[in-house]
Amino acid sequence: MQALFSYGTLQQEQVQLDTFGRRLEGEKAVLCGFKIGQVKITDPTVIASSQKDIHPILIATGNVEDEVEGTVFLITEAELAHADEYEMDEYQRISATAVSGQQCWIYVANQKAILVESL
């Protein structure tokens, strides 16, 4: 199983059903060294699933005082591939360590991401 840290729309039930075909159960987690920004989404399938065209996006700050709360889901390798498809071109998947010490995948802003604003 793969550990995936979600801080945004992948926590929504409808997005989980559309992306993975099932509801996910997870555990609360905290990630340090990141803040949440916002990015405009243009893919109509993703917008229809999340009901939003502005999605949160992780921005690396390197500041240990910056924290993002989320949920870690355990998913299969195939489900991780579906998450990669859902997260579009503005995101890149990298490995990170939650405050608990758990290694997990996270989606962060890449160089293509045009931020709407930071929260």
Residue, then its C-alpha position, 0 to 999 in steps of 0.5 A: m500500500q502507498a501512503l498519500f497525504s491529502y490536504g484538499t479535494l481528494q478528501q471529498e467523498q465525490v472526488q474519491l468515488d470518481t477517482f478511486g471508485r470507493r470512499l477512502e478512510g484515513e488518519k489525520a496528519v500534519l506536514c511541516g515546511f509547507k503552506i497552502g496556496q491556490v491554483k485555477i483548474t481548467d480540466p472540466t472533469v476535475i471541476a465536475s468532480s470537485q465542484k470547484d475551479i480553484h483548488p488548494i496546492l502545497i507550496a514548499t517553504g522550508n520553514v518548520e513553523d509552516e504546517v498543513e493539516g490533512t489526512v493520510f490515506l492508504i491506497t494501492e499502486a493503481e489508485l496512486a496512478h489514478a490520483d496522478e491523473y486527477e492532480m493535473d499538470e500544475y502538481q507534482r508528486i514527491s515523497a515527504t515525511a509527516v510530523s508523525g514520522q510516516q513517509c507519504w506521497i504529497y502533491v506540490a506546486n510545480q513550475k507550471a502552476i500559476l498561483v491564484e493567491s496564497l492562503 
